Amino acid sequence: MSTTVDFAAIIAEDRKARAQEEWQGTFLDYLEKVKAEPSLAHHAHRRFHDMIMAKGVHHLDAEADPRVKRLFGDQPVNVYGFFEDEFFGMERTLDKIVRYFHSAAMGGEESRQVLYFLGPVGSGKSSLVARLQRGLEELPPIYVIDGCPTFEDPLHLIPRHLRGAFEDMLGVRIEGDLCPVCRWKLKETWEGKYEDVPIRTVRFSKRARRGIGVVPPVDPNNQDTSVLIGSEDISKLDRYSEGDPRVLELNGAFNVGNRGMVEFIEVFKNDPEYLHTMITATQEKFVPAPGRHGTIHVDTVIVAHSNEAEWQRFKADHTNEAILDRMVVVKVPYNLRLSEETKIYEKFLNKSQFNAKIAPHTLEITSMFAILSRLEPTSKCDPLTKLKIYNGEEVLEKGRPKKVTSHELMEDAKREGMFGISTRFIMKAIDTALTKNDGVIHPINVREALIGMVKETELPDNTKKQYLEYLQDTLHKAYLDLLEKDITKAFVYSFKDQAETLFQNYLDHAEAYVTKTKVKDKQTRDEMQPDEGFLKSIEEQIAVIGPAADGFRQEVIAYLWSATRRGEKVAYTSYEPLKEAIEKKLMNSVREISRIVTKARTRDEEQRQKYDSMVTNLIAQGYSEESIDTILKYAANHLWKD
């Protein structure tokens, strides 16, 4: 019984809240509301901009995060709360979208242009549109003329000769005219007394077709402009004349999308003639009424999207210039940032019903394959290095950061992200691995699923060969590197503590070497010469040898002195080249015992204890008990070959 009461309370509370948002009154009442709150009369583009900005915006801090500096340079990067939890690695794309709405909100040329998303399948075009539509549905209700089929702005009731005075009093700009239906009702039903016309509130709703119109691609043989502008109800022609507005059925996408938005799905699958309504809907802000009823004002955001092949085909026909000139093109490429790609798959998995047990590096390796397939080759670095640079990582070359930047690489690759493996393809592979392995996935079985799908998919031979090489060679080696680090950390008791000890010792001896002083032992207080042998044993891990060692030691000390002055906490992870050298040193020190213990079919008591301890530590790192045996066998077969 208590559950029923709870359900009833929720329903009652929601109904009460909805009722409080509803409003009905006369046009005079509405004018008083607009005078107090001019934003009620904002046009569609302004409404969208305010909707996005209301969720907040913050900036990525290049000073606090070196990755941001490497990725975006000195340009400020905005993160919009409206999109933040759903779209990843799309900062530049989202910034262009918000700039479009900002300019349109100010009455710029964009307010008379189509917002067109161009990108490959599965890049997020439809998701962006769906987010904008959902945002509209979350807004408070808008005020409309009661009974108007196009939900039009009540201010259209004001005669043109009075609009200047009303604009001054209300602080708004009035655009547009009454639709034929409301014009007839004003004369015949309301007897010209527009101050008494009933006004009410309505909510945006895609399903109810209020303020959100959708135009799917139409078969060229069955194209009918009524989908866009409505039609005449021929059943009423025996009662009303052909020119009587009462015969109109204003239920086309532009009619129902008035005050909100109209979406054109796969827009260029339609014949160009079918799209000519866009021309007047953008520049002149009207569409033809069905039959002989003149034109109808539209205040709507037109959003279209399609893939690149259709765009190129449409653009190649010079007769389409009028439509092309009315489009703001925003490219929506695939994501190219590893850290963000993994978030995309985490989002999908969190929404699914799978109770997935995911081993470390599974989504990382999977994301690496997706991104590698989207990159153009370059002579400046290999594909995996390019992937790391695009992820904002500091890639080392002979102990020093590689000089090539993400900006240089992007300048040379204009189509990157517009081709390759889609997120849908990757999710299908993950789903396959999940269903085949009872919800337990790791890089090994997901990679197998990807290999199987690539072999079965219709792809050009050279593309298929490249993808299989990424999966069977490049990512196989990349995973082994990651796996060896995990096993090393599992073997080394308190890996971080030992790394910190090596780091502090290196600093002591390197500083003494650079400043030509002696090292003081912390326990005995004895002074000794810097141990060059120890320094070299660390540096040679990253190929810093010979004369290069002096420069490396000076760079390390200078970098860490600078960090200390800035008040930053210095740890072994502070300087990427030294961090890599220390980790490799530790890995080499335990590689042999790791190999013996992991590969051994029978273990003595000491080996068994070490193996059990390693397994316990791997579980603490996030490995599930169900996947550890397979992963360690994989390591034994591939990591340490005799």
N, C-alpha and C positions, 0 to 999 in steps of 0.2 A: 504493500500500500504506500509506503514511504517513497518508493521509486516513482510511482504514478504521480504522487504529489510533486516530486522534483521535476518530472517532465512537464507537468501542467504549469509549474511556476516559471520554467524557462520559456514556455510558449506564451504565457501571459505577459511576461516581462518584455519579450521581443515585440509582441503586438502593441504594447503600450508605447514602447520606444518609437516604433514605426508611426503610430498614430500621432505622436507629438511632432514628428517631422512633416506631417501632411498639413497643407495650408490651402484655404480657399478664400477668395475675396474678390473685390472689384478691381478694375484697372486703377482707379484712384488710390485704393489701398496699396496696390503694388508700387505705385509711384512713390509713396511715402517710404516704402521699404528700400527702394533703390536710392532715394535721397540719403537715407541713413547708411546704406551699404552699397556703394556703386559697383562693387565686384559682382553683384548678382547679375549685372547686365554685360559681363565680359563675353567677348566672342570666343569661339571654340579654341583657337590656337592659344589664346591667353589662358584659358581654363586648363589646357594641358600643361603649359609651362608652370603655372601656379601649383598644379597637382604634383608635378615632379619635385619642385623645389620645397614643397611643404614637408617632404620626408627628410630634408636636410642634405647637406653636402659637406664633405671634409676633404682635406688634401693629404696625399701621401707625402711623408716627410723624408726628403732625400738626405737630410743631415743625420737623422736617426737611423736610417736603413740604407747601407751602401748599395744594396740590390736595386733600390729605387733609382739611385743616381746612375748606376750602370745601365738600367733599362730605359730611363726617360731623360737622362741628362739634366739640364738645369730648368727644363720646362715644368711648370706646376701641373700636377696630375689631380684631377677632381674625381672623387668617388661619391656617387649619388645614392643616397639611402633608398630611393625608389627602386633601383635595380640591384642593389648590393648583394642580396642573399640568393639571387637567382642567376646572375650572369657573371662569368669569370673570364679574366684575360681580355676584356672588351673595352678597356678604358677609353681608347681613342675613338672607337665606334660610338660609344654612349655619349662622349663629349660632343661629337658632331650632331647627334640627334638632339641633345639639349640646346646646342647653339641654334639649330634650325627653329626650335620652338621659341627660343628667346627672341630671335629676330622677327619671327612671325607675330609674336605677342606684341612687339613694338610697332606693328604695322608695316614691317619691311616687305621686300619682294617675296620672301619665303611664305608669307601669308596667302599668296596666290600661286603656290607651287605644290606639286605632289611630292610627298616624302616617299622616296623609292628605295627599298632595301635590295641590294644586289649581293648574292653570295651563293656558294655551293649548297647542295642538299644537306640538311641537318646542321647548318651552321648557327641556327638560332633566329632566323628571320621571323618565322611564325610565332616563336616564343616571345619575341620582342613585341609583336603586335598584340598577342594575347595579354601581355603584361599591361600594355596601354589600355586595352579594353577593360581589364579587371580593375585598373585604377579608376576608370570612369564609373564603374559600378559601385565603387567604394565611396564616391563623392556624395555630399549632401544632395537632396533633390534640387532640380532647377524649376524655374517658374515659366509656365507656358499658357497660351490662350486655351481655355477649356474647350475640348472637342476638336482642336486643330490636328489634322492628320500628319503635319510635319513638325509638331511640337515647337512652333515658332515663337520668337521673342515677342513678348507683349508690347514692347516699344514700337513695333511696326504699326500699331494702331494710331500713333500720333501722325496727323497730317503733315505733309512735307513743309508747308509754309510756317508751321509752328516748331519744327524740329530744332532750329537754331536756339530758340529761347529755352526749350526743354533741355537741350544739351548743356547750356550754361547753368541751369538750375540744378541738374542732376550730376554734372561732372562726368558725363559719359558721351560716347559717340554712337549715334544711331545710324545703322546701315540696313538697307533692305526694305521690302514691301510685303504687304499681306499676300498670302497665297490665295488662289481663286476661291477656295471654299470659304475662308474667313472673310474675304471681301464681300462675297454674296451674303453671308450671315450678318455682317455688320449693317448692310443696307436693309435686308429683308427681315431679319429676326431681331436685331438690336436697334433698328430704326435710326442708325447713324450715331447713337449715343455711345461712343467708344469708351467714355469714362465709366460706364456701367457694365462693360463686357466682363464676364467671369474669368478669373485667373485662378490657376491651381498649380500645385507642384507635382512633378513626376520624377521618378528615378531612372537613371540610365540602366538599360538591361539588354544584353545581347540576345538572350533567348526570347524576350518579349518584343524585340525589334523596336526598342525605344532609344533613339539617339545613337545606335550602333548598327550600321548596315554592312552587309557582307556580300561581295560579288564573287561567286566561284567561277572558274573557267567554264565557258559555255561552248558546246559543239558548234562550229561555224555554220553548219547546216540548219541549226535550230536557234540561232541568236535572235533574241527579241528584246528590244530596248525597254520593254515594260519592266524587265528585271531592274533597270536603272531608274526609270522615271514614273513607273506606275502605268495605269491604263484607264480606259473608259469601260464602265459596266454596261454592256450592251443590253442587259435585261431591263435597264432603267430607261432605255431610249423610247419605249412606248409611252412613258409617262412624262419625260422631260425632253426638251429639245437638245440637239447635239451640242449646242454652246452653253448649256446649263451646267454650272460647276457641280451640281448634285450627282451627275453621272460619273464623276471622277473617282477613281480608286488610287489614291496617292500612297501606294505601298511599295514603291521602288526603293532601291538601296539609298539613293540620294535623298529621297523623302524621309525615310525612317532614320537616316544617319544625320539629319539636320541637327545642329547644336552640339554634335559629338564627333563621330568619325565614320568614314566609309573605307572598308578594306577590300582591295582587289587581290584575290589569291591567284598566284601564277598568272599575273596580269597579261603577259604577252602570248599566252596560249589563245587569247581572243583575237579576232580579226581587228585590224586597226580602225575600220569604220565603226565598229562597236564601241570603241573608246573615245570617239570624237566628243561625247558629252563632257569628257574631262576638260576640254579646252575652255568652254564657257564656265564650267563649275569652278575652275581655278581663277582665271583672270577676271571674268566679269561677275563671278559668284551667282550665276543662275543656271538653271537647266530648263529645257523645254517642258512644258506641261503636255500631257497626252492630248491628242486631237487638236482642237482650235481654241485652246485656252491660254495662249500666250506663254509666259515664262514664270518660273518659280524661283525665288531667292533661296540660296543655300549657304549656310554658315557651317562648314564642316572641315575636318582634317581628313584629307585623302591620303591613305597609306597603301602603297602597292609593293609587291615583291615578286621576284622570279629568280631563276638561276642565270648564270652568265651566258650560256649558249643561246638562250632565248633573247637575252638583252642584245647580244652581238648581232643576231639575225634581224631583230627589230631596228636596231640602229643603222644597219647597212642600207636600209631602204630610205632614200632621201625624202620620200613623200611623207614620212612620219616625223619630220622636223618640228612641226607645230606642237606635237605631244611631247617630244623629247625636250623642247625648250622650256616646258613647264614642269620639269622634274628636278628635284634635288636628290642626287644619287649619293647614298651612303652605303659603302661596302661593308658587308658583314662576313668577314672571312672566318675560317676555322681558327681556333685559339692556337698559339704557337708557344705558350709558356707552360712548362712542365708542372710547376706548382699549382697552376690554375686548372690545368686539364684534369688532374687527380680530383680536384674539388667537384668537377662536373659529374664524374662517375660516383663519387660519394653521395652527391645530391640524389642521383637516380636510385642508388641502392637504398638510401634512407627512405625513399618513397615507396619502395617495393615491399612485398610481403616475405622476401627471403630473410631467414634468420642466418645471415651469412657469417661464416668465420673466415676472415681474410688475413692471410699471412702478410707480414711486413714486405714491402716492395712490390706487392702484386699490382696495385693500381699504378704505381710508379713505372714499372716495366711496360705495362699495357699502354699507359699514356705516352711513353717514349716512342712506342711503335706508331701510334696515331700521329704524333708530331713529326717524326722522321719522314713519314709518307707525304707530308705537306711542305717539305722544304725543297728549295731549288739547290742544285749543286753549286759549289763555289771553289775557286782555286785557293782561297785564303785559309780554309780549314776543312777538316772532315765533317761529315754530317752530325756525328755525336757531339763534337766540340761546338758546332754551331748551335745545337739544341741547348747545350749548357750555357752558352753566351746569351741566348734568347731568354734563358731562365734567370738571368741576372747573376749567375755564378761567376766567380773569379777563376778563370781557367789558367793554369800554370804552364809555362814552357821554359824548361831548364831553370826551374826555381823562381821564375818571375812571371807576373801576370801577362797573358798574351795581349798584344797591343791592339788587335782588331776589336772593334766595338760592335754592339748590336745595330747601331745606327748605320755604320758603314755597310754591314751585311744586308740590311733592309733596303738600303739605297740601290743595291745591285740586283735585288730580287723583287720586282714590282708585282708579280702574281702569286707570291708565296701566301699560302693560306686559302687560296681560291681553288685548290684541288687537293686530292689525297683522300685518306680514310675518314669517314664521318663518325661522329659520336654514336650514331645508331648502330653502325657496323660493330664498333667496340662493345657496346652494351649487349648486342646479340651474342658475341663470343663469351662475355662474362656470364650471361644467363645460361648458355650452353654448359659452361664449366660448372656452374652452380648446380644445375639439375643432374648432371652426370656424376657429381661427387658429393651428393647429399649436403650441399651448402658449404662445403669446405673447399676454399680455393687458395691457390698459391701461384707464383709466377710460372711454375712448370706446367700445371694443367690448363691455365688460361692461355699460355703460349701455344700449347698443343691445339687448343680450340681455334686460335687465330690462324695457325698454319693450315688446319683443315678447311677453314672458311675461305682463306685466300686461294687455296688450290681449287675449290669448287666454284669460285666466283668468276664470271666472265670478265677478264681483264686483258689488255694487250700483253703479249708475251714478255716484253722488256720490263713492263711495270710489275707483272707477277713475279718475275725473277728478282727484281729489286726488293720487293716486299719480303719474299722468302729469305733473301740474304740478310735483311734487317733482323728477321725473327730467329733464323737458325745460326747466325754468326754474331752480328753486332750486339744484339740484346742478350744472347747467350753469354757472351764475354762480360757484358756490363753487369748482368745479374750475378755472375760468379765473383766479380770484384766486390759487390755489395754483400754477398753471402759470406765471403771470407772475412770481411770486417766484422760482421755480426758474430761469427764463430770465434774470432780472436777475442772480441770483447767478452764473450761468454766464458772463454778459457782463462782470461787474465782476471784475477781477483781484483776488483775495484779498478777497472780499466782507466777511469777518469783520474783517480788519484795517482796512478802510476804515470799517466801522461802529464799531469801537472808537475810531478816530481822531475821528470825529464825536462820539461819546459823551464822550470826554475833553475835547474842545473845549467841548462844551455844558456839562459840569460846571464847567469853569474859569470860563466867562463867567456861568453862572447863579449860582454861589457868590459871585462878585464882585458881581453885581447884588443878591443877597439881603443880603449883609453890607455893602453900600455901600463896597466897596474896589475896587482896580484889578487888572487881569490882568497878570501878569508873563510876558513872552515867554521861553520856555525857552532859545532860542538867543541872542537879543540882550540878554536881561535887561531890556529896555525895559518900562516900565509903561504900560498903556493902559486906557481906559475899556471896560467890558463892551460887547460888540457886540450891541446889541438887535436889529439887523436879522438877524444870524445866528440868534439865539435864536428870533425870530419865524418864520424860514424852516423851523425844525424843528417848532415848536409848531403852526403852521397846518396841518400834515399830518394832525393829529387834531382839527382844529376848535377848538383852544384859541386864542382871539383876544381882543383888548381887555383889559378889567379881569381876565378869568379867568387871564391869563398870569402875573400876580404870584403868585396862589395856587398855580398849577401849579409854578412854579419853587421856591417854598418847600417844597411837598410832596416834590418830587424830592430836594432837598438834605437835608431831614429824614429821608426814607426811607433814603438812602444813608449818611448819618452813623450812623443806627441800625444798619444792616447792618455797617458798619465796626466799630462797638463790639462787635458780636456775633462779630467775627472772621471774617465771611463775605467771600469774594472778590467784589469788585464788578466787574461787566462790563456790556456794553451790554444784555445780556438780563436784568439784575437787576430792573429796574422796567418792568413790562409796558407802561404807556402810552408811556414814552420809547422803549422798544424798537420799538414799532409805528411811532412817528413817524420814527425814524431809518431803518427799513427802507423806509418810504414815500418818504422823501427820496431815498434811493439809487435806488429804482425809478423815480422821476420823472426823475432825472438821466440814466438810460440808456434811458428808454422810447422816445425818438425813434430812436436808433441801433438799438435792438432791432427796432423796427417796420420800419425800412428794410432792414436786413440779412436779417431773417427773411422778409419778403414779396418781396424782389427775386428776379425770375426769372433775371436775369443779374447777376453781381456783378463789380465790378472787383477788382483784386488785393488791395487793402486790405480790402474787404468780405468777400472769400473767406477771408482769413486770420482775420478776426474770427468768421466763421461756423464755420470749422473749429475754432477755439479754443473757441467756445461748445459745439459738439457734443462735443468732448473733455471739457469740464467737466461736461456733462450726464451723460455715461457715468460719470464719477467720482461723480456724485450717485446712481447706481443705475439709470439708464435703460439699456435694452438697445439694441444697434445696430438690431435688427429693428423696434423700436417708435418710434425717434426721428423718422424721416421723417414718419410719420403724425401724431405728436403736434405736430411743428413746423408742419405744414400746417394742423392744427386751430387752432393758436395764430395763424397768419397770417390765417386766415379769420374768426376770432372775436375775437381780442384787440385788434387795432389796425385798426379799420375806418377807411377814408379818409373 
